[in-house]
Amino acid sequence: MVNDDGRPVIGLVGAGGISRAHMPGLLGLAGEIWDLSEDGAQALTSEFSQGPVPVSIANTLDELLSRCAIIDVVTPTPTHLDIVRAALEAGRDVICEKPMARTSAEAQELADLAADKGLHLYPAHVVRYFPEYKALKDAVDAGRLGNLAVLRFVRSGSFPTTPWFADEQASGGIIMDQMIHDLDQARWIAGPIFRVSAIRTRRQADGYPVEAAHVILTHTNGVVTQCSSVWGPPHLEFTTEYSAAGTGGTLAHSSRDERRYREDLASPRHADGFLPAVDPAEDPYTLELRDYVSAIQGGPQPRVSAADGVEAVRIAEAALESIAMGQPVELSDAVGRPGAREKGALR
């Protein structure tokens, strides 16, 4: 399922807001794109119909799977398990928006299925491809901060308007949906985590829902990470921040500050209160998809693995459990190995 010049036929399952972040990258990688017929699919295909490759609609998931070599799943979180499982059972390699599944058990099931079938499964933890976060990873790995001591991540945006986000059983709320990016960053940059402590609040402000969460992560090497996330009123701009301190120095990032210098360089795309603005010259969504498709076609392993996707869900799940219990939750000693928490791991 490739075109004449060897480019894969890619199926896109989903037509919501995040699909428009994926489409520019897919148009540059695919020989042909099929989208599953559902609410919004017609508008999406029409919007990108003048692109460099054909964009068509499949009437059923089975039809999509029969036509495509790679499946890109950008549907709501509670649908990921069934769609990704169906794609893997059909022998298709899969890219799936984060979180890979709603629970770590479901995510592990998908990772195991992909491994058993010899297929690729990549969760779309796109923040690993934002240059400011890659710069932090490189600085820590190179020892330029000395021995890392403290990390702090902040992520804020408007409360999502699509109803399923507000249903914690469906989305996992702000921690599983938005903060999971920074939970993944913490583990990527500072290593395995063994203790998670979290608090969260949700209320109405001027008639709008507002949700905030704070999570403290203790890493096995003694580094401490603080993650904070806010879903606020509709006018709240999407922003990100981080700071890192070690024995050799500090490094910080603020999207508010950087945008002042970048605003004359390029017009940002995908800008709203829920998704970050990106520079078209270095679109992280395109970099991510290019990395995954290259790996699927025999290239080097990408920055994110299925195991990383499982672990991100597991850490977010532990944060939700900490909120429910009102006390810290300890992960198993095997935190570097994806899987369910061992018996006795909660204290």
C-alpha positions in Angstrom: 0.0 0.0 0.0 2.4 2.6 -1.3 2.2 4.8 -4.4 4.5 4.7 -7.4 7.4 6.6 -5.7 7.2 4.4 -2.6 5.3 6.7 -0.3 2.9 5.0 2.1 -0.9 5.3 1.9 -1.9 6.7 5.3 -5.3 6.4 7.0 -6.4 9.2 9.4 -9.0 8.2 11.9 -10.5 11.4 13.4 -11.4 14.8 12.1 -11.3 17.0 15.3 -8.9 19.9 16.1 -5.8 17.8 16.4 -6.3 16.3 13.0 -5.5 19.7 11.5 -2.2 19.7 13.3 -1.4 16.3 11.8 -2.5 16.9 8.2 0.3 19.2 7.0 2.9 16.6 8.0 0.9 13.7 6.5 0.6 15.6 3.2 4.3 15.7 3.0 4.8 12.0 3.9 1.9 10.1 2.3 1.4 9.0 -1.2 -2.3 9.2 -0.5 -4.5 9.9 2.6 -7.8 8.4 3.5 -10.0 9.8 6.3 -12.7 7.8 8.1 -16.2 9.0 7.3 -17.5 10.7 10.5 -18.5 14.1 11.8 -16.1 16.6 10.4 -14.4 14.3 7.8 -16.0 16.0 4.8 -14.9 19.5 6.0 -11.4 18.2 6.7 -10.9 16.5 3.3 -12.3 19.6 1.6 -9.9 21.9 3.5 -6.9 19.9 2.4 -8.2 18.7 -1.0 -5.8 21.1 -2.9 -2.8 19.6 -1.2 0.0 17.7 -3.0 -1.6 14.3 -2.6 -5.2 12.9 -2.9 -7.3 13.0 0.3 -10.3 10.7 0.2 -13.0 9.4 2.6 -13.5 5.8 3.6 -17.0 4.8 4.6 -16.0 2.3 7.3 -12.9 1.5 9.5 -12.6 -1.9 7.7 -12.4 -0.1 4.3 -9.8 2.4 5.7 -7.7 -0.5 7.0 -7.9 -2.3 3.7 -6.6 0.7 1.8 -3.8 2.0 4.1 -0.4 0.8 5.3 -0.2 3.2 8.3 -3.0 4.3 10.5 -2.9 7.7 12.4 -5.4 7.7 15.2 -6.5 11.2 16.4 -9.9 10.3 18.0 -11.0 10.9 21.6 -9.1 9.0 24.2 -11.8 6.5 25.1 -11.9 5.2 21.5 -8.1 4.5 21.2 -8.2 1.0 22.6 -10.7 -0.4 20.1 -9.4 1.5 17.0 -5.7 0.8 17.7 -6.5 -2.9 18.5 -8.4 -3.2 15.2 -5.6 -1.7 13.2 -3.0 -3.9 14.8 -5.1 -7.0 14.3 -5.4 -6.0 10.6 -1.6 -5.9 10.4 -1.2 -2.2 10.2 1.4 0.0 11.8 -0.1 2.7 14.1 0.5 6.2 15.3 -1.8 7.2 18.1 -2.4 10.5 19.8 -1.6 10.7 23.4 -2.6 9.2 25.8 -2.1 5.9 24.1 -5.1 4.5 26.0 -7.2 5.6 29.0 -5.6 3.1 31.4 -2.1 1.7 31.7 -3.6 -1.8 31.4 -5.2 -0.9 28.1 -2.0 0.8 26.9 0.1 -2.3 27.9 -2.4 -4.5 26.0 -1.8 -2.5 22.8 2.0 -2.4 23.3 2.0 -6.2 23.8 -0.2 -6.8 20.7 2.1 -4.7 18.5 5.1 -6.5 19.8 3.5 -9.9 19.3 2.7 -9.0 15.7 6.0 -7.4 14.9 4.3 -4.0 14.2 5.1 -0.4 15.0 3.0 1.5 17.6 4.0 5.1 18.4 2.2 7.4 20.8 2.2 11.0 19.7 4.0 12.7 22.5 4.8 15.6 20.3 6.4 17.8 23.0 9.6 15.7 22.6 9.8 17.3 19.2 9.4 21.0 20.3 12.9 22.5 20.0 12.9 24.2 23.4 12.2 20.8 25.2 14.8 19.0 23.0 17.3 21.7 24.0 16.6 20.9 27.7 17.0 17.2 27.1 20.3 17.8 25.2 21.6 20.1 28.0 20.9 17.6 30.7 22.3 14.6 28.8 25.5 16.6 28.0 26.0 17.5 31.7 25.8 21.2 31.0 23.6 21.6 34.1 25.8 19.4 36.3 23.9 17.1 38.5 20.2 17.8 37.9 18.3 18.6 41.1 14.9 20.2 40.3 12.6 20.5 37.3 9.4 22.6 37.0 6.9 22.4 34.1 3.8 24.6 33.6 1.2 24.2 30.9 -1.9 26.4 30.6 -4.8 26.8 28.1 -8.5 27.3 27.8 -10.9 24.6 29.0 -11.7 22.3 26.0 -15.2 22.9 24.7 -15.8 19.4 23.4 -17.8 17.7 26.2 -15.8 14.4 26.6 -12.8 16.3 27.9 -14.8 17.3 31.0 -15.7 13.7 31.7 -12.9 12.3 33.8 -13.9 8.7 33.1 -13.5 9.4 29.4 -10.5 11.7 29.3 -8.7 11.4 32.6 -9.2 15.2 33.0 -6.4 17.7 32.9 -3.7 15.3 34.2 -4.3 12.5 31.7 -5.0 14.8 28.7 -2.8 17.9 29.1 -0.3 17.4 31.9 0.7 14.0 30.5 3.0 15.9 28.1 5.0 17.2 31.0 4.9 13.9 32.9 6.5 12.3 29.9 9.1 15.1 29.7 10.0 14.6 33.3 10.7 10.9 32.8 12.4 11.5 29.5 14.8 14.1 30.9 15.3 13.1 34.6 14.7 9.3 34.4 12.5 6.8 36.2 9.9 8.0 38.8 9.0 6.1 42.0 6.7 8.5 43.9 3.8 10.6 42.7 1.8 13.1 44.8 -1.0 15.2 43.3 -3.8 17.6 44.0 -6.4 19.0 41.7 -9.4 21.4 41.8 -12.2 22.2 39.4 -14.7 25.1 39.8 -16.7 27.7 37.9 -15.2 31.2 37.3 -17.5 33.8 35.7 -19.6 31.0 34.3 -16.7 29.0 32.8 -15.2 25.8 34.1 -11.7 26.1 35.4 -9.5 23.1 36.4 -6.0 23.1 37.8 -3.6 20.3 38.9 -0.2 20.1 40.6 1.9 17.0 40.6 5.2 16.3 42.4 7.3 13.5 41.0 10.2 12.0 42.9 12.7 10.3 40.6 14.8 7.3 41.5 18.0 9.4 41.2 16.7 12.0 43.7 15.6 14.6 41.2 12.2 16.3 42.1 9.9 17.5 39.4 6.9 19.8 39.8 4.2 19.8 37.1 1.4 22.3 37.0 -1.5 22.6 34.5 -4.4 24.9 34.1 -7.6 24.7 31.9 -9.0 28.2 32.2 -11.6 30.5 30.6 -11.9 30.8 26.8 -9.7 33.9 26.6 -6.7 32.1 28.3 -3.9 31.8 25.8 -2.0 28.5 25.5 1.4 28.9 27.1 4.2 26.6 28.4 7.1 27.1 30.7 9.9 25.1 32.3 12.9 25.7 34.5 15.7 23.3 35.4 18.4 23.6 38.0 21.4 21.6 38.7 24.8 21.9 40.3 26.2 23.4 37.2 23.6 25.9 36.2 20.0 26.6 35.2 17.9 26.6 32.0 14.5 28.1 31.5 11.8 28.6 28.8 8.7 30.7 28.6 6.5 30.6 25.5 5.2 34.1 26.4 8.7 35.6 26.4 9.9 33.8 23.3 6.8 34.7 21.2 7.7 38.4 21.6 10.9 37.7 19.6 9.4 35.1 17.2 6.2 36.8 16.2 7.8 38.7 13.2 9.6 35.6 11.9 6.6 33.5 10.8 2.8 33.3 11.3 2.0 30.6 13.8 -0.4 27.8 12.8 -2.8 25.8 14.9 -3.0 28.7 17.4 -6.0 28.7 19.7 -6.5 28.4 23.5 -6.1 24.6 23.5 -3.2 23.9 21.1 0.1 25.7 21.0 1.2 28.0 18.2 4.0 26.4 16.2 6.6 27.9 13.7 5.8 26.6 10.2 9.6 26.4 9.6 10.0 23.8 12.3 6.6 22.2 12.9 7.0 19.7 15.7 3.9 17.7 14.5 5.6 17.2 11.1 9.0 16.3 12.7 7.2 13.7 14.9 5.3 12.1 12.1 8.4 12.1 9.8 10.3 10.3 12.6 7.6 7.7 13.0 7.1 7.0 9.3 10.8 6.7 8.8 11.0 4.1 11.6 8.1 2.2 10.1 9.9 2.1 6.8 13.1 0.7 8.3 14.8 3.8 9.6 16.2 4.4 13.1 14.1 4.2 16.2 12.2 7.4 17.0 12.3 9.5 20.2 9.1 7.9 21.5 8.3 4.2 21.9 5.2 2.3 22.8 6.8 1.6 26.2 7.1 5.3 26.7 3.4 5.7 26.0 2.5 3.0 28.5 4.7 4.6 31.2 3.2 8.1 30.6 -0.3 6.7 31.2 0.9 4.8 34.3 2.4 8.0 35.8 -0.8 10.0 35.1 -2.9 7.1 36.5 -0.8 7.2 39.7 -1.4 11.0 40.0 -5.2 10.4 39.7 -4.9 7.7 42.4 -3.0 10.1 44.6 -5.8 12.6 44.3 -8.4 10.0 45.1 -6.4 8.7 48.1 -5.2 12.0 49.4 -1.7 10.8 49.8 1.4 10.0 47.7 1.5 6.9 45.5 4.6 4.8 45.0 5.2 3.1 41.7 6.9 -0.3 41.6 10.7 -0.6 41.6 10.3 -1.7 38.0 9.1 1.7 36.9 11.5 1.7 34.0 9.7 -1.5 32.7 6.2 -0.8 31.5 3.5 -2.8 33.2 1.0 -2.8 36.0 2.0 -1.8 39.4 3.2 -4.7 41.5 1.3 -5.9 44.6 2.2 -3.9 47.6 3.5 -1.0 45.6 1.0 1.4 47.2 2.0 2.6 50.6 
